[in-house]
Amino acid sequence: MKTRSQNNSGFSLIEVAIAIGIAAFSLVAIGGLVPVGVNSSQSAASQTGAASLMGAVVSDLRSTVAASPIPSGTSSYFKFPITTSGTTTLYVDESNTFTTTLASLPAARFRVSVSNPFHPTAPNRSASLEYVLITWPAGALPANATGHMESIVALDRN
């Protein structure tokens, strides 16, 4: 009598079930990390945009002061008042289009507030201070904003 040799070269049902379970667990873990990655990417894009906008605002303020020993009027690009105290707020979109009201620029991404906590009088030739606060999203109040960036800029009047 001949004996048959059995060839057991395939996978058993238990091995296949375990492999599917491991793959499913890995996909669920990766799927859970996707929203975290998307949020991190959006946050990084907002911070980069705010840093670029901060540079533009500070450059605008400094160039106005450099043009005149006693600055007056408004800054050249963003039109921030230089000699007045108080706060000026602008809403800015992706292309640096700006307005003073959020309703007239619904695509606004950032709220830029510039205030002048210390502005010396003409005989007192010292630095002016400008406090710049950028928050996002533009429609949120600064206290409720998702992110913010702030700077104090000293503008030399000499």
C-alpha positions, 0 to 999 in steps of 0.5 A: 500500500502506498502512503500519501504525503500531504502537502500543508503549504497554505495558511490556516484560517486562524493565521489569516484571521490574526493577520487581518486583525493586526492589519485592522488595528494598524489602520485604525491607529493610522486613521486616528492620527490623520486628524492630528496631522491635519490640525498640526498642518493648519496650525503651522500654516496659520503661524507662518502666515501670521509671522509673515504678516507681522514682518510686513506690519513692523516694516510698514511702521518702521518705514513710515518713521524712517521717512520723517523725524517726527512721524505724522499721519498714517503708515504707508501701506496698512494706513495705521495712524502714527501719532494718535493713541488708541487701537486700530484694527484691520482684517487681512486675508491670504493676499494681504488685502485688508479692511477695517470691517470684517463684513467687507472682507468675509475671507479675512484670516487674521485680525491685526490690532496696533495700539500705541501705549507710549507716544512722546510729544514733539519736544521729547525726542525718544522712541515711540512704542507700538503694540502689534497683536495678530489673532486668528481666525479673524472673526473671533475676539482676541480672547477667544482666538485659536492662535495669536502672535504679539510684538512690541515695536520701538520706533526711533524718532531721532 
